[in-house]
Amino acid sequence: MGAILDYKCPCCCGPLQFDTDSQKMKCPYCDNEFDAETLKANDDILKEEKPDMMDWSSQPGNEWMQGELDGQKVYLCNSCGGQIICDDTTGATDCPYCGSPVVLVGQFAGDKRPDLIIPFKLDKEAAKAGFKQHLQKKRLLPKQFRKDSYIDEIKGVYVPFWLFGAKADAQAYYHATKVTCWSDSDYNYTKTSHFRLFRSGSLSFDRVPVDGSSKMADDLMESIEPYYAKDEVPFQTAYLSGYIADKYDVDSDASIGRANDRIKKSTLDQMATTATGYATVTPENASVQFKNSSVKYALYPVWLLTAKWNGEIYNFAMNGQTGKFVGNLPMDKGAYWRWTGLIALIATIIAFGVSWFLFLN
């Protein structure tokens, strides 16, 4: 029994039919037309499609040297279970994540030694100044909060990060559209043309960070990026003096998924910038293959601040290298409704003015 040959539309996957007027294959659903050479080229590309190969073979971190951990202690939070590391001169009496008391449990040992560290470039006073600056031009912030600056705790913490690097070869399909508008004396017309684009290329990534602490919200840590490699130095325990070092509880293998997602999204976004002249460009499917992948273990400096307001706890973070500051703030609901009402009033006045102008004309 003979095989059935079925041509699919590269844009919408509808069944293509030969159109005698245009002498091309035509899709009855999206009305795109394709000549034989275009379909053959698309088939050739499909045959060469590659699966994702996003593997990380290198192992980050090193073994601790003898005597290097002398004087380093581990504190255990009774509430959230967080483990934080500091020297025995640091007065760590509460958890920088949840504010609960912590207790000294013993010597820090048995984990990987970081490859790199960025020492703190900004001190506690800079963190306080960053908080003050963060409050500026926040129209919906309660006045009393702005006045009293309710900072309950400020702690300098070295946060564990896994740094992923690789050369990424990628192939991707995009669905693109072009929109044309025109009118005559009776109607306004809009024509939307659909296209299927193919792009391939290579990008190199170095030090894509993924935080290795489950207690740190990934979006919060990504919000205070970037960190700059110019200040990285080989790890030495001396840099921990006077600060807290968070002990990673998410290993590099468990962080690979997030690293892959960040690299793949960045690759697709970058390749999409080559598709110019279209109204929209949306990725459909893609594959990425890694070469020369590597993973390093680093400690990056973060100032964590905690503020309490009306029984709620607000957490803030500042990049200890660049000073970038992020965090949610309480909202004055009365001010919110006043601003919402004012904006609605202005919009109503504008709409009324436009309507009146059109009526007069």
N, C-alpha and C positions, 0 to 999 in steps of 0.2 A: 504494500500500500504506500503511495507517494506521500512525502511530507508536505505540509501546508506552509507556505511562505507568507508571513504576516509582517507588514511594515508598520512600525509604530511612529507616531509623531514625536520628534525629539523634544518638543516644547511641552505638550500636554499628555503624551502617551496615547492619544486617540488613534484609531486605525486610519492609515493613509489610503487615499484612493487616487487613481490617475484621472486628471482633469484634461479633457480633450481640448478645451479652449486655450489653456495656458501651456499645454504639453508638459505639465509638471505633476508631481505627486502633491495632493492637496488634502489638508486636514479639515473635515466637516465641522469640527468643534471650535478650533481657534482660527481657522481660515489661513493659516500659514501655508506657504507653498515651497516645495523643495525640488531642485533638479537632481538628477541621478548622481552627479559628482559630489554634491553636498551630502547626500545620504551615504554614499560610499565612504567619504571622509569621516563621517560620524561613526560609521560601523568600525572603521579602522581604529579610531580613538577608543571606542568601547572595548575592543579586543585587547587593548594595551592597558586597560584600567588595572590599578594595583590596590591591594588591600592596605589598611593601616598597618604600619610596622613601627610602633612607638615604644620601643623597648629601652630599658636603662640597665646596662650591665655593670657599670662601675659602682663601687661601694664608698659612701662618704665617711668621713671621720677617721681617726687614728686611735691607737692604743694610748692610754695614759702613761706618762713616764713615772718612774718610781719617785715617790715623795712629792709629786706635783699637786696632789690633792690634800696635802697636809693643811689643816686649818679651814678647809671647805666643809660646810655643814649643810644638811638638808632639813628644811622645815616642811611639815605636813599640815595642810589645812583640814580641820575636822569637818568642815561643812561641804566644800566642793571637792576635796581630795587632791587639790593642787599640790605639787611638789616644787619647791623653789629652793635655789642654791645661793648661798652667800658665805662670806668669810665669818669667822667667829667673833668679829668685832662689830658686825652689822646688827642694829637693833630692829630686827624684823619681828614685830609683835602681832601683826595682823596680815591677812591675805590681801595682796594687791588686786585680786580679781573680785572677791565677794565681800571683803572687809571683815571677815570673821577672824577670831584669834587663831594663831598657829603655834605649834609646839615643835621644839627641836627633837629630831628623831635619830640623828647619828651622822656618820661620815658619808660623804658622797663618793660612790664607787660603782664600778660595774658597767658604766655607760660609755658610749663613744666619746672620744675627745674631739672638740670642734676643730675644723681646719682653719677657719678664719674668724676674725672679730672686727667690728667697727667700734672703736672706743667712743664713749659719750663725748660729743663735741659741745653740747649745751647743758648747762647746769640747772638746778632746781629753780633758781630765780628766773631763768629763761622760760621754764615751764609755766610759772605763775604769770609771767608777762604774756605768754601765748594764750593762756586762759582768758586774761583780760581782753586781749585783742579779739578773741573768738566771740566775745559778748557784744562787740561793737556792731552797730547797724542792724541789730536784731529787733525789729519793731514790735514783734509779738512776745518778746521776753518780759516776764513779770519785773516791774521796777524794783521790787524789794530784793529779788534775786540778783539783779544787776548791781544794786547798791552794796549788798553785804558779801557778794562773791562767796558762796557757801562751799568752799573747798575743804573737804574733810580729810583727804589723804592724798599725798603726792609721793610716788615711788619710782625710782629709776630701775628698770628691769631690762636685762638682756634676754631678748626673745629668741628661741631657737628657730632657725630657718633652714630649709633644704634648698639649695641653689641648683637648678637644672639647666644644663646647656646642651645644645645639639644643633646640627645642621638639618633642616627640615626640607625635604623634597615633597612638593604637593601638587595634586591635580584636583581641579574643582569645576563643577558646573554651576552656572548661575541662571536664574530666570530674570530677564530684563524687559522693561517696557519703555515705549516711547508714546507720548500723548500729543495729538494734534487737535487743535480747536479752530473752528471757523463758523461763520454764520451767514445766512442770507436774510431776505426780508421777512421770511416766515419762521425760521427755526435757528437754534444754536446747535452745532454739531460737535461731538467729541469722538475722536477715533483713537483707540488704544491698540498699538501694535506690540506683539509679544515676540521675544527672541530668547534663544537658548545659547548661552555663551560658554566657552571652554577656556580655562586658563591653567597654565602650569608654570612652576618656577621653584626657586630655592631661596630660603631665608636662613640666616644663622641666628641662634639665640644663645645668650650668655647670661648666667645668673638669673634665671626666672625664679623668683622666690615663692616658696610655699611655707607658711608657718607650721612648725611641728608641735604646736600646743593646742590641745582640744579646748582649753579654757579661753583661748584667744579667738574671737570671731574672725573668720577669714576675711569677710568684707571690711571689717575695721582695720585689719593689718594691711590689706591692699589699698585702703583709702589713704594711708600715710606714706605710701610709696611715692617716688622712688628712693632707693638708697644708692649711693654712688661708690663704685669700686675703688676710686682713688684713695679712699681712707681705710680700706681693708688692710689689715696686718695679720701675720701669723698669730694664732691664738697663744696667749700666755695667761695663766691664772691671775697674774698681778692686776690685769685690767678689771677683774671682778671686785676688787677691794672697794668697799663703800656702796656697792650696788647689789641687786638681787639678780640671779640668773635663773630663768625658768628652765626646768628640766623637761625635755621633750617627752611626750607620751604618744605622739603619732610618728611612727618611723618613716623612713624615706620611701619604702615600698607602698605604704598606705597613702602617701602623698602624691604618688605618680599620676593618679586619675585627674587631680586638680591641675597639675603641671601640664598634662596632655591637653586638657580643655583650654587652658590659657594660651598654649602655643598654637593649637589648631585654630582657635578663634582669631588670634592675631594674624596668622598666615592668611586665612580667608579674607579678613578685613583688608589686609594690605593688597592682596591680588584683586580684590573688588575695586580698588582705586584705579586700576588700569582700564576699567570699563567706563569710559566717559561718553557723554552725549545721550545718556538714558535717563528717564524719569525715575525709575527704580531699578535696583539691582539686588536680588535676593538669592543667597546660596541655596542650592538644592541638595547636592551631595558632594562629598570630597573625600580624599584619602591623603594621608601623610605618612612618609617613611623617614625615619631618623638615621643619621650617620654620626659617628664620633660622639655619642651621647656620654654625658658625665654628670655626676652628682657630688656636691660638696656640702659640708655641714658648717653653718656659720651662726654666730650670735650677733644680733643687731640691736641697737639701743632704742628703747622706747620709754617715755615718761607716761605713767598711768596716773590719772587723776580721778578722784571720786567726789561727787557732790550730792548732798541730800537736800530735798526740797519737798515739803508737804508729804512726808512719808515715802517718797520715791527716791531711788538711787539712780544717779546719772553718771555714766562712765565716759571718760575722755581719754584720748591718746595723742601724744605728740612724738613725732620722729626726732630721736635724740641726736641725729646728724644734721638734718635740714631745718627743723623747727615746724614742719607742716603739722597742723593741729586739726583734729576732727572730734566730733562727739555730738550727741543729741542734747537739746536744751528744753526746759519746761516752757509751756506756752500760756500766755495770758488769754483765756478764752473770751473775756470781755473785749480785749483789743482785737482779737481775731474777728469777732462778729461786727465790730465797728468798721474794720477795714473791708470785710466782705460786703457790708452794706454800702460803703462808699464806692467800691468798685462797681457794684451792681447799679448804683444810681448813675454813675458816670456812663456806663454802657447803655443804660436806658436813654439818657439824654442824647448820646451820640446817635443811637438808632432812631430816635424820634426826629432828630435834626435831618438825618439822611432821608427818612421817609417824607418829611415835609418838603425837602428840596426836590425830590423826585415828583411829588404831587404838583408843585408849582411849575415844573418843567414838562 
